[in-house]
Amino acid sequence: MDRLSSMNAFVMAAELGSYARAAERLNMSPQMVAKHVAALEQRLGARLLNRTTRRQSLTELGSAYYERCKHILTEADAADSLAQIMNDTPRGKLKITAPVTFGSYSLMPLITRFLRDHPDVEIDLHLTDRFVDLVEEGYEVAFRIGPLATTSLTARPLAPYRLVLCAAPAYLAERGVPRVPVDLEHHECLGYAFWSRPADREWVLHQGSASYRIRVASRLQINESRALMSAALDGFGIVLGPEDFLRTALAKGELVRVLPDFDAPSRPMHLVYTANRQRTAKLRRFVDAVLRRFGGDGFSNPTDTTC
C-alpha cells in the first residue's frame, strides 16, 4: 500500500476517533481504513491504536507516530502545491484561526464568499481567543487582534478593530447619561474578559489630540461577546465592544452610543502566516481577499513585513 495514503488514513482515524468517521471523510470503506492502519502497524512491528467495542486510543508509539505523520503529510501537501502555484488555481484545505467574535460576525461573510468564488478550496476555520502557534498546531494563516509579539511570522496590517461604548436606554434612564469620560467611574462598565487575563480596568478614550484614561469597574466579567451584549441589553451596564458586533443592536435602538463625541479605543489587527514556506495559490488568493475587505484606508496594498 502507498505509505502516504496509509499515514493519511491513520491520522484521520486518530483525529476523528473511529474508522467509520475516517472512512466517511476519506471517501473509502472502514475496512480499507483498517487495512491502511494495519499495514503501518505491520511495517513498524507494533500497535498504533488500541481499539475496543466502545472506544479507541493511541498507544504511546501511536501518539509519537501521529505527530510525525502530520508533519510529513503537511510537507507533502506543500510539495504538491508547487504545481498549484505554477498554474495559480486555488485548491485544497486552508486552515485558518481567528478570534471568536471577529470570526463569527465580521469574517464569516468573507469566508463564504471566498468558498463560492473558489469551489476547489476547503476551509477549516477554528475560532478561539487563545494564542495559537501556527507552526506547532498546523495552521496556515491567523488573524491577530492586539499588539504583535516578535516572531518569524509574516504580518499584513489590517484596519484597526474598532470598539464602541453603548448601553440600553433603560440603563441610562435609571443611572444617568455620562457626559464626560470621568463619569464612567460611577457606572457598571462591562468589558471583555480575555482567555489569558481579566477584563481591562482602564478604558482610554480620545477626543482630538486629548486622551482620557478612566479607571472602570464592574461586578460582572464575561469572556463571551454574546453574553456580554445580553447583559447590556438587559440594562446591567455600559458595554465596550466591537463595532461590527454591536451595529445591529445600535441600528434597532436596543443600545445607544455613550459619549459619542469621544472615540473609544481601537486595537491593531494583522493577518499573519508563516514566512519560511512558499505560499500556495489558495493562501495568496485568501490574503488578497482579506486585504480588499479588511485592509482599510492606507492598507489596501501593504508590503509584507516580518513581525
Secondary structure, DSSP 8 states (H G I E B T S, - for coil): --HHHHHHHHHHHHHHSSHHHHHHHHTS-HHHHHHHHHHHHHHHTS-SEEE-SS-EEE-HHHHHHHHHHHHHHHHHHHHHHHHHHHHT---EEEEEEE-HHHIIIIIHHHHHHHHHH-TTEEEEEEE-SS---HHHHT-SEEEEES-----SEEEEEEEEEEEEEEE-HHHHHHH----SGGGGGGSBEE-B--TTS---SEEEEEETTEEEEEE-B-S--BS-HHHHHHHHHTTS-EEEEEHHHHHHHHHHTSSEESSTTSB--EEEEEEEEESSS---HHHHHHHHHHHHHH--TT-SS---EE-
